[in-house]
Amino acid sequence: MTRVVLQMGVTLDGYVAGPGGGGDWGLPAEDPDVRAWKVASLSKVGTHIMGRVTYEQMAAHWPTATGEYAESMNKLPKVVFSKTLAAAEWDGSRIARGDLTGEIAALKSESGGEIMAHGGAAFVQALSRLGLIDEYRLVILPVALGSGRPLFKDLAKPLRVDLAEARSFPDGTVIHVYQPVTSTG
């Protein structure tokens, strides 16, 4: 069955965005090897899922962007989860308005590559709370914010994961790939 993968940048202290939702973290340009890893990861994706806020930000940027990420981001089918978005006008986009668990189950039953989530914070927190993420690909950036929007929030119980991959890069970025441990009893 198709897997749901979260690939997201996170700070050393576990935040995916600053207190105001983002901002400049004072980091140098992305290391070429980090970029290559992320581009290779995107090549496995069949569907890109996201919340409304992330969709609106990406739809404003990617259609006119160029570079290594732009082609993948524009050609991938996209599903935005929203009860309020009137229309999804970025090419290849559609809106999912139903129950998150049911919509994800329907997506997983379709053929194709991985289902990749990038954000936003509230959306991925909801996916985690519901146990809908099969793999966490965390791009851990060499910066601490001290406050902001956390990757995990309001989990009903601790989320136990196994480390499947760990790589470090010259710019201080570390990529950890985790798979949730399913309890057997």
C-alpha positions as CSV (number, residue, x, y, z in Angstrom):
1,M,0.0,0.0,0.0
2,T,1.1,3.6,-0.6
3,R,2.8,5.3,2.3
4,V,2.3,8.8,3.7
5,V,5.6,10.5,4.1
6,L,6.2,13.8,5.9
7,Q,9.3,15.7,4.7
8,M,9.8,18.9,6.6
9,G,12.5,21.2,7.8
10,V,12.7,21.5,11.6
11,T,14.9,23.4,13.9
12,L,17.2,21.9,16.6
13,D,14.5,22.7,19.1
14,G,11.7,21.1,17.2
15,Y,10.0,24.0,15.5
16,V,8.8,24.1,11.9
17,A,8.1,27.8,11.9
18,G,8.8,30.8,14.0
19,P,6.2,32.4,16.4
20,G,4.7,34.4,13.5
21,G,4.6,31.5,11.1
22,G,8.0,31.6,9.4
23,G,10.6,34.2,8.9
24,D,14.3,34.4,8.2
25,W,16.2,31.9,10.3
26,G,19.6,33.4,9.4
27,L,20.8,30.2,7.6
28,P,23.2,30.1,4.7
29,A,22.1,28.8,1.3
30,E,21.1,25.2,1.2
31,D,24.0,22.8,0.8
32,P,24.0,21.2,-2.7
33,D,24.0,17.7,-1.2
34,V,21.0,18.5,0.9
35,R,19.2,19.8,-2.2
36,A,20.2,16.6,-4.1
37,W,18.8,14.4,-1.3
38,K,15.5,16.3,-1.3
39,V,15.2,16.3,-5.1
40,A,15.8,12.5,-5.1
41,S,13.1,12.2,-2.4
42,L,10.6,14.1,-4.5
43,S,11.2,11.7,-7.4
44,K,9.4,9.0,-5.4
45,V,6.3,11.0,-4.8
46,G,3.0,10.4,-6.6
47,T,0.9,12.9,-4.7
48,H,1.7,16.0,-2.7
49,I,-0.7,16.8,0.2
50,M,-0.9,20.0,2.3
51,G,-3.1,22.2,4.3
52,R,-4.7,25.4,3.0
53,V,-2.1,27.9,4.2
54,T,0.8,25.9,2.8
55,Y,-1.1,25.4,-0.4
56,E,-1.7,29.2,-0.8
57,Q,2.0,29.9,-0.2
58,M,3.1,27.3,-2.7
59,A,0.5,28.2,-5.3
60,A,1.8,31.8,-5.2
61,H,5.4,30.7,-5.6
62,W,5.9,27.5,-7.6
63,P,4.0,28.1,-10.9
64,T,6.4,30.8,-11.9
65,A,9.5,29.5,-10.2
66,T,12.5,27.9,-11.8
67,G,15.2,25.6,-10.5
68,E,15.6,22.0,-9.3
69,Y,12.5,21.9,-7.2
70,A,10.1,23.8,-9.5
71,E,9.5,21.1,-12.1
72,S,8.6,18.4,-9.5
73,M,6.4,20.8,-7.5
74,N,4.5,21.8,-10.5
75,K,4.1,18.4,-12.2
76,L,3.0,16.5,-9.0
77,P,-0.7,16.0,-8.4
78,K,-1.6,18.1,-5.3
79,V,-4.4,17.6,-2.8
80,V,-5.1,20.5,-0.4
81,F,-7.1,19.7,2.7
82,S,-9.4,22.6,3.4
83,K,-13.0,23.2,4.4
84,T,-12.8,26.9,3.4
85,L,-10.7,27.2,0.2
86,A,-13.1,28.1,-2.6
87,A,-11.0,26.8,-5.5
88,A,-7.6,25.2,-6.2
89,E,-6.3,26.8,-9.3
90,W,-2.6,25.6,-9.3
91,D,-2.4,23.1,-12.1
92,G,-2.9,19.5,-10.9
93,S,-4.6,20.5,-7.6
94,R,-7.8,19.4,-6.1
95,I,-9.4,20.1,-2.7
96,A,-10.2,17.4,-0.1
97,R,-13.0,18.5,2.2
98,G,-13.9,15.2,3.9
99,D,-12.7,13.5,7.1
100,L,-8.9,13.5,7.2
101,T,-8.6,9.8,8.0
102,G,-11.1,8.9,5.2
103,E,-9.4,11.1,2.7
104,I,-6.0,9.7,3.4
105,A,-7.3,6.2,3.2
106,A,-8.8,6.9,-0.2
107,L,-5.5,8.5,-1.4
108,K,-3.5,5.5,-0.1
109,S,-5.8,3.1,-2.2
110,E,-4.9,4.9,-5.4
111,S,-2.0,3.7,-7.4
112,G,1.2,5.8,-7.7
113,G,4.2,6.8,-5.7
114,E,4.4,8.0,-2.1
115,I,2.0,10.6,-0.7
116,M,4.2,13.4,0.6
117,A,3.2,16.1,3.1
118,H,5.2,19.2,3.6
119,G,3.0,21.3,5.9
120,G,1.8,23.4,7.4
121,A,2.2,22.9,11.1
122,A,-1.4,22.4,12.0
123,F,-2.0,20.0,9.1
124,V,1.0,17.8,10.0
125,Q,0.2,17.9,13.7
126,A,-3.3,16.5,12.8
127,L,-1.8,13.8,10.6
128,S,0.6,12.8,13.5
129,R,-2.2,12.8,16.1
130,L,-4.2,10.5,13.9
131,G,-1.3,8.1,13.2
132,L,-1.5,8.8,9.5
133,I,2.2,9.3,8.8
134,D,4.2,6.2,7.8
135,E,7.6,7.9,7.6
136,Y,9.0,11.1,9.0
137,R,11.8,12.6,6.9
138,L,13.1,15.4,9.0
139,V,15.6,17.9,7.6
140,I,17.1,19.2,10.9
141,L,18.5,22.7,10.4
142,P,21.4,24.0,12.5
143,V,19.4,26.7,14.3
144,A,17.3,27.0,17.4
145,L,14.4,29.4,17.6
146,G,13.3,29.2,21.3
147,S,9.7,29.4,20.4
148,G,7.4,28.9,17.4
149,R,5.2,26.3,15.9
150,P,6.2,22.8,17.0
151,L,6.3,19.8,14.7
152,F,4.3,17.7,17.3
153,K,1.5,19.0,19.4
154,D,-1.3,17.5,21.4
155,L,-0.4,13.8,20.8
156,A,-2.7,11.5,22.7
157,K,0.2,9.3,23.6
158,P,4.0,9.3,23.0
159,L,4.9,8.6,19.4
160,R,7.6,5.9,19.3
161,V,9.8,5.8,16.2
162,D,12.7,3.8,14.8
163,L,15.6,5.6,13.1
164,A,15.8,4.3,9.5
165,E,18.4,6.7,8.1
166,A,20.7,9.4,9.4
167,R,22.9,11.7,7.3
168,S,24.9,14.8,8.1
169,F,26.0,17.5,5.7
170,P,28.9,20.0,5.7
171,D,26.5,23.0,6.4
172,G,25.4,21.4,9.7
173,T,22.1,20.1,8.3
174,V,21.2,16.6,9.5
175,I,18.5,14.4,7.9
176,H,16.8,11.8,10.0
177,V,14.3,9.4,8.6
178,Y,12.0,7.8,11.2
179,Q,9.3,5.2,10.9
180,P,6.6,4.9,13.6
181,V,6.7,1.8,15.7
182,T,3.3,0.0,15.6
183,S,2.4,-1.6,18.9
184,T,1.4,-5.2,18.7
185,G,-0.7,-5.5,21.8
